[in-house]
Amino acid sequence: MNQSIAHLGPPGTYAEQAAVFYLNWLAKNKGIEANLCPYPSIAQSLQAVAQSNAQLAVVPVENSIEGSVTMTLDSLWQLETLRIQMALVMPIAHALISCAPSLDNIKTVSSHPQALAQCQRWLEKYLPSVQLIPTNSTTEPLQRLEHDKTAAVISSSRAAQLYNLPILARGINDYPENCTRFLVVSQTEVDTAYRIASASASHTSLAFSMPANTPGSLVKPLQIFAELDINLSKIQSRPTKRSLGEYLFFIDLEADSTEPKMQSALAELSTHAEVLKIFGSYNVLPANAL
Amino acid sequence: MNQSIAHLGPPGTYAEQAAVFYLNWLAKNKGIEANLCPYPSIAQSLQAVAQSNAQLAVVPVENSIEGSVTMTLDSLWQLETLRIQMALVMPIAHALISCAPSLDNIKTVSSHPQALAQCQRWLEKYLPSVQLIPTNSTTEPLQRLEHDKTAAVISSSRAAQLYNLPILARGINDYPENCTRFLVVSQTEVDTAYRIASASASHTSLAFSMPANTPGSLVKPLQIFAELDINLSKIQSRPTKRSLGEYLFFIDLEADSTEPKMQSALAELSTHAEVLKIFGSYNVLPANAL
């Protein structure tokens, strides 16, 4: 039976593009055939895996300009059974797609809020008086473009091709080094079918809550890793949703959780944390080099 | 001349409600008359202050459920001249506003993405098949409700009153303890006209970047404050926007920057940080008790 890969839809999103890279890699390297399953939100893509409606999900977790995708972090914490098998880094180049004859005719620009934010300076410079319309994905508003010659959408060149729509401007993101890290997530702990063959994983992701908010309560967990010379590549706080000022901490570490020094660090961390959840150890690869 | 207070509009947003509390407090306690100036985005509200088109802005910085308002943090870092005069905490109670006769008739629910996210379980339970439409603010889609009896908007009861629209359901936020912290921001360092009379401020907000990403590089800055018994009430990482994996750290501390122990902590921090920006010391007050 074919495997299903859940991702944010409709077709043509950056998440779908990352999923296509992964799907081709699965076929070529593991002999696994997979189908893409678009979902209306990132949370629903991850729920599909937690509820066994899909075997895998490919979801964005961080963009180099706009930061963490909080819906992905919150879902990892809440759904519990999800495990990260791989991370894919993909460059993001936004295009302005429109049936308008020129920029002068454009009155509205629609896209996902992250994409609108990643092009805000370009928009201020070239389209200062248009109305910005946030949407659930970069591709959702593409279907309406043919009926409205004053509308434009920020999406990828690949999406323009897919929907057979003209591109008015390319590379409109404010920072050329724009890239997004995606996670390949499944329900199983470590599944060699879904991963590259490698002696060890380069990264481990986890999250924890602390029992009390006292001076230095966050220093202790960070010290555990610093003293063992384990680099922290990311820390992100998220509200516990209990009360304002209470946080969870999401941490990425540059080590495999099966290494002895990580085992002892995690054992010590669990004595300080109120709740500790480990989302898995995995390798990070450039999506287009898969 | 009247002072201008910039906030996210159109009228009726939670930011406007916080600005109204502050405006009344200014009139009563400081004899300062002020006008409200709605702007289409949070970034533009803060730019208005930086460009001296408004004396003050009231902007959301953190919600207890959905976390940091990253546009506010990024603007504080980028605009440089802005200083925090006060923080206001306001409870948030969302209502479902619609001209539909009952929930069965509703096909779309529009609101700011933060408000949609804060009601996602209620929506899954009572309106599982509606289309969710993100908007720039909770009040922007209200004007269109009278023309579309299948549409609903998540906003405040106060907004429903203001636009004379019926409420279909109240208190629809998933967590009853939902509240948002707003910042009152001006261009001046410490302006007693805009603050409560108090011997010292309870909080200081700052942000810094680090010169190198090595094991323990974040531990040192946190240790400085822990060793001086200064509590960290919040830490939030944001991308530097240079490359994936490089961060700024936004920190809230429970101390006044003029206290001797804070002076020495800040002096030590500045020797470790690449860039350090201090956004001000201020008091945090419940908005409805002003």
Interface residues (C-beta under 8 A of the other chain):
Chain A: P40 S41 A43 E62 N63 S64 I65 E66 G67 T70 M71 V89 P113 A117 Q120 L132 I133 P134 T135 N136 Y175 E177 C179 R181 N213 T214 P215 G216 L218 V219 L222 Q223 F225 A226 E227 D229 I230 N231 L232 S233 K234 I235 Q236 S237 R238 P239 K241 R242 S243 L244 G245 Y247
Chain B: P40 S41 A43 E62 N63 S64 I65 E66 G67 S68 T70 M71 V89 P113 A117 Q120 L132 I133 P134 T135 N136 Y175 E177 C179 R181 N213 T214 P215 G216 L218 V219 L222 Q223 F225 A226 E227 D229 I230 N231 L232 S233 K234 I235 Q236 S237 R238 P239 K241 R242 S243 L244 G245 Y247
